[in-house]
Amino acid sequence: MSSLVFRNGTVLTMDGRPPLVGHDVLVTGDRIAAIGPRLEVPEGTEEIDAANGVVMPGMIDTHRHLWQTAMRGYGADWTLTQYFVWYYLEWGKVFRPQDIHAGNLLGAAEALDAGVTTTVDWSHGLQTTEHADAAVDALQAVPGRFVLAYGNIQDSPASWTATPEFRDFVSRRITGDDMLGFQLAFDVTGDPAFPEKPAFEVARELGVPVTTHAGVWGATNDDGIRLMYDNGFMTPESIYVHAATLSADSYHRIAATGGSISVSTESEQSAGQGYPPTWAIREHGIPVSLSMDTSVWWSGDLFSAMRATLGADRAREHMAAHARNDTVTHSSLRAEQVVEWATMGGARALGRASDLGSLEVGKKADIVLLRNENSPAMFPILNPYGHVAFQAQRSDVDTVVVDGRIVKRDHRLVGVDLGAIRSQVLGTVEHLRAQLGEEAWHKGMNPDIPESKVLDNPYTYTEYRGDTRTSV
């Protein structure tokens, strides 16, 4: 059985122990075999120098639309309304299976490169099962750990989950592979008729979690949470994305049923889902994980997510104190907490806390080494949690191990053909430009200020318009 060891690093175990300075981490097969100083290792063990670096668990992103990565940065100036119009109502339908494949390849490689060893592919562009097969083919071509969250914004959840083609896809592609998890991904509009109920029943029958965009200003609100709760569909496995404009009543329901919230701070700050809600979530004791949402707008790494989350939470705390003519003397949210959300928080949300999210003997060997001898920002490392959250970035990810296998070494991905991915992505870009035409393509990148009121229902399967007011 193969083995490797990280030597003499600062180890963040994320299991409650303080940082372990000058420690080794031994990997045997796909598991962590030992953690300690100057470990004796089997003959032939590959040694990785971790001196002047941080060894930490692989990060976990619980909500990322990988299929949109081929349009990296295109929507930098969008509001959420313009995103809805572009993808949900106008142009999302022109994506072919090969375009889903290209976006997933690029997004999956990007996540792995930044030390994200597990990514939930919130794949709501799966108009057909051919699109879904293309998505999975791409995920399985990249040596990371992924969860396919199956969705289709061009059809109602009750409709696409009821097709024989969907059931055939699940039986063919979702086989219990440890490297490919499965969820259903759809939103709950709050329509009193609860048109999403049949999709929840399918999820229950299949025994898979539902991940849903909840508390998104102008789209989903407390009505959806009440419908889920009253019908018994809020479970410990449920992941509520954003949850930025919910009332205390909804947070109480989420807390009482054991669900978790995936916060995408860069998204919430810029697009308009609502102010990043970590302050409210913490008050209610709800578990938190972090996510990047989509590279059509923002960066694709959790270093940015940690940094933005700390900044947003602390900014609100200061502003609230100033409004009371008071001063914050100790920040409520600390760097260690957001590093925990980026690792163990994601593992708990995915039901994988027993084998992912921390460095402990017997757990899966999903490990990241942050080390960059050529960067003046990577020394000295005095506060390791603060360094990870505020100083480190994707270029400092030296080594990534997934399931005991080295997938990034010396700052370069292993087993990933970026040239081939680039070629596929360029094909998708050319296809989209041809479909839109040059005028619409350029106008979409620099959209006019909307003249009409904010779009309050991007979901084509219902005419329901909910009350977007919130008490938060």
C-alpha positions as CSV (number, residue, x, y, z in Angstrom):
1,M,0.0,0.0,0.0
2,S,1.4,3.4,-1.0
3,S,2.2,6.0,1.6
4,L,3.3,9.7,1.8
5,V,4.1,12.0,4.6
6,F,4.0,15.8,5.1
7,R,7.1,16.7,7.1
8,N,7.5,19.5,9.7
9,G,4.5,21.6,9.0
10,T,2.1,23.7,11.1
11,V,-0.9,21.3,11.1
12,L,-4.5,22.6,11.5
13,T,-6.4,19.5,12.5
14,M,-9.8,21.2,12.8
15,D,-10.8,18.7,15.5
16,G,-10.5,21.1,18.4
17,R,-6.8,20.8,18.9
18,P,-4.7,24.0,18.7
19,P,-2.3,24.3,15.7
20,L,0.4,21.6,15.9
21,V,3.8,23.2,15.0
22,G,6.5,21.1,13.6
23,H,4.3,18.0,13.0
24,D,4.1,15.4,10.4
25,V,1.0,13.8,8.7
26,L,1.3,10.3,7.4
27,V,-1.0,9.0,4.7
28,T,-1.3,5.3,4.0
29,G,-3.6,4.3,1.1
30,D,-6.6,6.6,1.2
31,R,-6.5,7.3,5.0
32,I,-4.6,9.4,7.5
33,A,-2.4,6.9,9.4
34,A,-0.6,9.1,12.0
35,I,-0.1,12.7,13.1
36,G,2.9,13.7,15.2
37,P,6.4,15.1,15.3
38,R,9.2,13.2,13.6
39,L,7.1,10.2,12.7
40,E,8.7,6.9,11.7
41,V,7.3,6.0,8.3
42,P,7.3,2.8,6.1
43,E,10.2,2.3,3.7
44,G,9.5,3.9,0.4
45,T,7.1,6.6,1.8
46,E,7.1,9.7,-0.3
47,E,8.1,12.7,1.7
48,I,6.7,16.2,1.2
49,D,8.5,19.1,2.8
50,A,5.9,21.2,4.7
51,A,8.3,23.4,6.7
52,N,7.2,27.0,6.6
53,G,3.8,25.9,5.5
54,V,0.4,25.0,6.8
55,V,-1.1,21.5,6.5
56,M,-4.9,21.6,6.7
57,P,-7.9,19.6,5.6
58,G,-9.1,19.9,2.1
59,M,-11.8,22.6,1.9
60,I,-15.4,21.9,1.0
61,D,-17.6,24.1,-1.1
62,T,-21.3,23.4,-0.6
63,H,-22.8,25.4,-3.5
64,R,-21.1,26.2,-6.8
65,H,-22.7,26.3,-10.3
66,L,-19.8,24.7,-12.1
67,W,-21.5,24.7,-15.5
68,Q,-21.3,28.5,-15.6
69,T,-17.5,28.6,-15.2
70,A,-17.0,28.7,-19.0
71,M,-18.4,32.3,-18.8
72,R,-15.9,33.3,-16.2
73,G,-16.3,37.0,-15.3
74,Y,-18.9,37.7,-18.0
75,G,-21.4,38.9,-15.4
76,A,-19.1,41.0,-13.3
77,D,-21.5,43.9,-13.3
78,W,-24.8,42.0,-13.1
79,T,-27.4,42.3,-10.4
80,L,-29.3,39.2,-9.4
81,T,-32.2,40.3,-11.6
82,Q,-29.9,40.4,-14.7
83,Y,-28.5,37.0,-13.8
84,F,-32.1,35.6,-13.6
85,V,-33.0,37.2,-16.9
86,W,-29.9,36.0,-18.7
87,Y,-29.8,32.4,-17.4
88,Y,-33.4,31.5,-16.4
89,L,-35.4,33.4,-19.0
90,E,-33.3,34.1,-22.0
91,W,-30.0,32.3,-22.7
92,G,-29.6,29.4,-20.3
93,K,-31.6,27.2,-22.7
94,V,-28.9,27.5,-25.4
95,F,-26.3,25.6,-23.4
96,R,-25.7,22.2,-25.0
97,P,-24.5,19.1,-23.2
98,Q,-20.9,19.8,-24.4
99,D,-21.2,23.3,-22.9
100,I,-22.2,21.8,-19.5
101,H,-19.2,19.5,-19.8
102,A,-16.8,22.3,-20.6
103,G,-17.9,24.5,-17.7
104,N,-17.8,21.6,-15.3
105,L,-14.3,20.6,-16.4
106,L,-13.0,24.1,-15.9
107,G,-14.8,24.7,-12.7
108,A,-13.8,21.4,-11.2
109,A,-10.1,21.9,-12.0
110,E,-10.3,25.5,-10.7
111,A,-11.7,24.2,-7.4
112,L,-9.1,21.6,-7.0
113,D,-6.3,24.0,-7.8
114,A,-7.5,26.3,-5.0
115,G,-7.5,23.5,-2.4
116,V,-11.2,22.7,-2.5
117,T,-11.2,18.9,-2.4
118,T,-15.0,18.5,-2.3
119,T,-17.4,20.6,-4.3
120,V,-21.1,20.5,-4.6
121,D,-21.9,21.1,-8.3
122,W,-25.3,22.9,-8.0
123,S,-26.1,21.9,-11.5
124,H,-29.3,23.6,-12.4
125,G,-28.6,23.7,-16.1
126,L,-29.5,20.1,-16.8
127,Q,-32.3,20.5,-19.3
128,T,-32.0,16.8,-20.4
129,T,-30.3,13.7,-19.1
130,E,-27.8,14.2,-21.9
131,H,-26.8,17.4,-20.1
132,A,-26.6,15.5,-16.8
133,D,-24.5,12.7,-18.3
134,A,-22.1,15.4,-19.7
135,A,-21.9,17.0,-16.2
136,V,-21.0,13.7,-14.5
137,D,-18.5,12.8,-17.2
138,A,-16.7,16.0,-16.5
139,L,-16.7,15.6,-12.8
140,Q,-15.3,12.1,-13.1
141,A,-12.6,13.3,-15.4
142,V,-11.1,15.5,-12.7
143,P,-9.5,13.8,-9.7
144,G,-11.5,15.6,-7.0
145,R,-14.4,14.7,-4.8
146,F,-17.8,16.0,-6.0
147,V,-21.5,16.0,-5.3
148,L,-23.9,16.4,-8.2
149,A,-26.8,18.5,-7.1
150,Y,-29.2,17.8,-10.0
151,G,-31.5,20.7,-11.1
152,N,-33.2,22.2,-14.2
153,I,-34.2,25.8,-14.2
154,Q,-36.0,25.4,-17.5
155,D,-38.7,23.1,-16.1
156,S,-40.7,22.6,-12.9
157,P,-39.1,20.3,-10.2
158,A,-42.3,18.2,-10.2
159,S,-41.9,17.7,-14.0
160,W,-38.2,16.8,-14.4
161,T,-38.0,14.6,-11.3
162,A,-41.0,12.5,-12.7
163,T,-39.5,11.6,-16.0
164,P,-38.4,8.0,-16.7
165,E,-35.2,9.5,-18.2
166,F,-34.3,11.0,-14.8
167,R,-34.9,7.7,-13.0
168,D,-32.7,6.0,-15.6
169,F,-30.0,8.5,-15.1
170,V,-30.0,8.0,-11.4
171,S,-29.8,4.2,-11.7
172,R,-27.0,4.4,-14.3
173,R,-24.8,7.1,-12.8
174,I,-25.4,7.3,-9.1
175,T,-23.9,4.1,-7.9
176,G,-22.6,4.9,-4.4
177,D,-19.2,5.9,-5.6
178,D,-17.4,7.6,-2.7
179,M,-16.1,10.3,-5.0
180,L,-19.6,11.3,-6.4
181,G,-22.4,12.2,-4.1
182,F,-25.9,13.1,-5.2
183,Q,-28.5,15.7,-4.2
184,L,-31.6,17.3,-5.8
185,A,-31.4,21.0,-6.4
186,F,-34.5,23.2,-6.7
187,D,-36.0,26.2,-5.1
188,V,-39.4,26.7,-3.3
189,T,-41.3,29.8,-4.6
190,G,-43.7,29.9,-1.7
191,D,-46.7,29.3,-4.0
192,P,-49.4,28.1,-1.6
193,A,-50.2,25.3,-4.0
194,F,-46.7,24.0,-3.2
195,P,-45.9,22.8,-6.8
196,E,-42.5,21.6,-5.6
197,K,-44.0,18.9,-3.3
198,P,-43.8,16.0,-5.8
199,A,-40.0,16.7,-6.2
200,F,-39.5,16.5,-2.4
201,E,-41.4,13.2,-2.4
202,V,-39.0,11.9,-5.1
203,A,-36.0,13.0,-3.0
204,R,-37.5,11.2,0.0
205,E,-38.1,8.1,-2.1
206,L,-34.5,8.1,-3.4
207,G,-33.1,8.9,0.1
208,V,-31.2,11.9,-1.1
209,P,-31.0,15.5,0.3
210,V,-32.5,18.6,-1.2
211,T,-30.4,21.8,-1.5
212,T,-32.4,25.0,-2.1
213,H,-31.8,28.7,-2.6
214,A,-33.8,30.1,0.4
215,G,-34.1,33.6,1.6
216,V,-33.2,35.2,-1.7
217,W,-34.6,38.7,-2.0
218,G,-37.4,38.8,-4.6
219,A,-37.3,35.1,-5.3
220,T,-37.7,32.9,-2.2
221,N,-38.8,33.7,1.3
222,D,-40.4,32.6,4.5
223,D,-43.4,31.2,2.7
224,G,-41.2,28.5,1.1
225,I,-39.7,27.6,4.5
226,R,-43.2,27.3,6.1
227,L,-44.3,25.0,3.3
228,M,-41.3,22.8,3.6
229,Y,-41.8,22.6,7.4
230,D,-45.6,22.0,7.4
231,N,-45.2,19.2,4.9
232,G,-42.3,17.5,6.8
233,F,-39.6,18.2,4.2
234,M,-37.1,20.0,6.4
235,T,-34.5,17.5,7.5
236,P,-31.0,17.5,9.0
237,E,-29.7,16.8,5.5
238,S,-31.3,19.9,4.0
239,I,-29.0,22.7,2.9
240,Y,-30.4,26.2,2.6
241,V,-28.3,28.4,0.3
242,H,-27.9,32.1,1.1
243,A,-30.8,32.3,3.6
244,A,-30.1,36.0,3.7
245,T,-33.7,37.5,3.9
246,L,-35.4,35.1,6.3
247,S,-37.3,36.0,9.5
248,A,-36.4,34.7,12.9
249,D,-39.3,32.3,12.5
250,S,-37.6,30.6,9.5
251,Y,-34.3,30.5,11.3
252,H,-36.0,28.8,14.2
253,R,-37.5,26.2,11.9
254,I,-34.1,25.5,10.3
255,A,-32.5,25.2,13.7
256,A,-35.2,22.9,15.1
257,T,-35.0,20.5,12.1
258,G,-31.2,20.4,12.1
259,G,-30.5,21.8,8.7
260,S,-27.5,23.9,7.7
261,I,-26.9,27.1,5.7
262,S,-24.5,27.6,2.9
263,V,-23.3,31.2,2.9
264,S,-21.9,32.7,-0.3
265,T,-20.7,36.1,1.0
266,E,-19.3,37.5,-2.2
267,S,-22.5,36.7,-4.0
268,E,-24.8,38.1,-1.3
269,Q,-22.8,41.3,-1.0
270,S,-22.8,42.0,-4.8
271,A,-25.8,40.4,-6.4
272,G,-28.5,41.4,-3.8
273,Q,-29.8,38.2,-2.2
274,G,-29.5,40.0,1.1
275,Y,-26.9,40.9,3.6
276,P,-24.6,37.9,4.4
277,P,-26.5,36.3,7.3
278,T,-23.7,34.8,9.4
279,W,-24.6,37.1,12.3
280,A,-28.2,35.9,12.4
281,I,-27.3,32.3,11.8
282,R,-24.9,32.3,14.7
283,E,-27.6,33.7,17.0
284,H,-29.8,30.8,16.2
285,G,-27.1,28.1,16.4
286,I,-27.5,26.9,12.9
287,P,-24.5,25.1,11.3
288,V,-22.7,27.1,8.6
289,S,-20.7,26.1,5.5
290,L,-19.2,28.3,2.8
291,S,-19.6,28.4,-0.9
292,M,-18.5,30.5,-3.9
293,D,-21.7,30.3,-6.0
294,T,-20.5,31.0,-9.6
295,S,-17.4,32.2,-11.4
296,V,-19.6,34.1,-13.9
297,W,-19.3,36.8,-11.3
298,W,-16.7,36.1,-8.6
299,S,-13.5,34.3,-7.7
300,G,-13.6,30.5,-7.4
301,D,-11.8,29.9,-4.2
302,L,-12.7,29.6,-0.5
303,F,-9.9,32.0,0.6
304,S,-12.0,34.8,-0.9
305,A,-15.1,33.3,0.8
306,M,-13.4,33.3,4.2
307,R,-12.0,36.8,3.8
308,A,-15.3,38.3,2.6
309,T,-17.3,36.5,5.3
310,L,-15.1,37.8,8.1
311,G,-15.3,41.3,6.6
312,A,-19.1,41.3,6.2
313,D,-19.8,39.9,9.6
314,R,-17.5,42.3,11.4
315,A,-18.7,45.3,9.4
316,R,-22.2,44.7,10.5
317,E,-21.2,44.2,14.1
318,H,-19.3,47.6,14.0
319,M,-22.2,49.4,12.3
320,A,-24.7,48.0,14.8
321,A,-22.5,49.1,17.7
322,H,-22.0,52.6,16.2
323,A,-25.7,53.0,15.9
324,R,-26.0,52.4,19.6
325,N,-23.1,54.9,20.2
326,D,-21.0,51.9,21.3
327,T,-17.7,50.4,20.3
328,V,-16.8,46.8,19.5
329,T,-13.7,45.8,21.5
330,H,-13.6,42.1,20.6
331,S,-14.8,40.6,17.3
332,S,-17.5,38.0,17.7
333,L,-16.5,36.1,14.6
334,R,-12.9,34.9,14.6
335,A,-10.6,33.6,11.8
336,E,-10.6,30.1,13.3
337,Q,-14.4,29.9,12.9
338,V,-14.4,30.7,9.2
339,V,-11.6,28.2,8.6
340,E,-13.8,25.7,10.4
341,W,-16.8,26.6,8.2
342,A,-14.6,26.0,5.1
343,T,-13.7,22.5,6.2
344,M,-15.7,20.8,8.9
345,G,-18.7,23.0,8.3
346,G,-18.9,21.6,4.7
347,A,-18.3,18.1,5.9
348,R,-21.2,18.3,8.4
349,A,-23.5,19.8,5.8
350,L,-22.8,16.9,3.5
351,G,-23.2,14.2,6.2
352,R,-19.5,13.4,5.9
353,A,-18.2,14.6,9.3
354,S,-17.1,11.1,10.2
355,D,-14.5,10.9,7.4
356,L,-13.9,14.4,5.9
357,G,-13.3,18.0,7.1
358,S,-10.5,17.4,9.6
359,L,-7.1,15.8,9.9
360,E,-7.6,12.8,12.2
361,V,-6.3,9.3,12.2
362,G,-8.6,7.0,10.2
363,K,-10.2,9.8,8.2
364,K,-10.0,10.2,4.5
365,A,-6.8,11.7,3.3
366,D,-8.1,14.9,1.7
367,I,-5.2,17.3,2.6
368,V,-3.9,20.7,1.5
369,L,-0.4,22.1,2.0
370,L,-0.2,25.9,1.8
371,R,3.5,26.7,1.2
372,N,5.1,29.3,-1.1
373,E,8.8,30.0,-0.6
374,N,8.6,32.6,-3.4
375,S,5.9,34.7,-1.7
376,P,6.7,37.4,0.8
377,A,3.1,37.0,2.1
378,M,3.7,33.5,3.3
379,F,6.1,34.3,6.2
380,P,6.1,34.6,9.1
381,I,3.1,32.4,10.0
382,L,2.3,33.7,13.5
383,N,-1.4,33.1,13.7
384,P,-2.1,30.1,11.4
385,Y,-5.9,30.6,11.3
386,G,-5.6,34.3,10.5
387,H,-3.0,33.5,7.9
388,V,-5.3,31.1,6.1
389,A,-8.2,33.4,6.3
390,F,-6.5,36.7,5.4
391,Q,-3.1,36.1,3.9
392,A,-3.1,33.0,1.8
393,Q,-4.5,32.7,-1.7
394,R,-4.8,30.0,-4.4
395,S,-1.2,30.6,-5.6
396,D,0.0,29.4,-2.2
397,V,-1.6,26.0,-2.6
398,D,1.5,23.9,-3.1
399,T,0.1,20.3,-2.7
400,V,-3.4,18.8,-2.8
401,V,-4.2,15.2,-1.9
402,V,-7.6,13.7,-2.5
403,D,-8.4,10.2,-1.3
404,G,-4.7,9.6,-0.6
405,R,-3.7,10.6,-4.2
406,I,-1.6,13.6,-5.0
407,V,-3.6,15.8,-7.5
408,K,-1.5,18.9,-7.2
409,R,2.2,19.0,-6.6
410,D,4.7,21.9,-6.6
411,H,1.8,24.3,-7.4
412,R,0.8,22.4,-10.6
413,L,-2.2,20.2,-11.1
414,V,-1.5,16.5,-11.7
415,G,-3.6,14.5,-14.2
416,V,-5.5,17.5,-15.5
417,D,-5.0,18.6,-19.1
418,L,-5.6,22.4,-19.0
419,G,-4.9,22.7,-22.7
420,A,-7.7,20.3,-23.6
421,I,-10.1,22.1,-21.1
422,R,-9.2,25.4,-22.7
423,S,-10.1,24.1,-26.1
424,Q,-13.5,22.9,-25.0
425,V,-14.2,26.1,-23.1
426,L,-13.3,28.2,-26.2
427,G,-15.8,26.1,-28.2
428,T,-18.5,26.9,-25.7
429,V,-17.7,30.6,-25.8
430,E,-17.8,30.6,-29.6
431,H,-21.1,28.8,-29.5
432,L,-22.7,31.3,-27.1
433,R,-21.4,34.3,-29.0
434,A,-22.9,32.9,-32.2
435,Q,-26.2,32.2,-30.6
436,L,-26.5,35.7,-29.0
437,G,-24.9,37.7,-31.8
438,E,-22.2,40.2,-31.1
439,E,-24.5,43.1,-30.1
440,A,-26.4,41.0,-27.5
441,W,-23.1,39.4,-26.3
442,H,-21.4,42.7,-25.5
443,K,-24.6,44.3,-24.1
444,G,-25.0,41.4,-21.8
445,M,-21.6,41.9,-20.3
446,N,-22.3,45.6,-19.6
447,P,-26.0,45.7,-18.9
448,D,-28.1,48.8,-18.8
449,I,-29.7,49.8,-15.5
450,P,-33.1,48.0,-15.5
451,E,-35.9,50.5,-16.2
452,S,-38.6,48.2,-14.8
453,K,-39.1,47.0,-11.2
454,V,-36.9,44.2,-9.9
455,L,-37.9,40.9,-11.3
456,D,-39.8,39.1,-8.5
457,N,-40.3,35.6,-10.0
458,P,-37.7,34.0,-12.2
459,Y,-39.4,30.6,-12.1
460,T,-41.4,29.9,-15.3
461,Y,-43.5,27.1,-13.8
462,T,-45.6,29.3,-11.5
463,E,-47.2,32.8,-11.7
464,Y,-46.9,33.2,-7.9
465,R,-45.5,36.5,-6.7
466,G,-44.5,36.3,-3.0
467,D,-44.1,39.0,-0.4
468,T,-40.4,39.8,-0.2
469,R,-40.6,41.7,3.0
470,T,-38.5,40.4,5.9
471,S,-38.0,41.1,9.6
472,V,-34.3,40.4,9.5
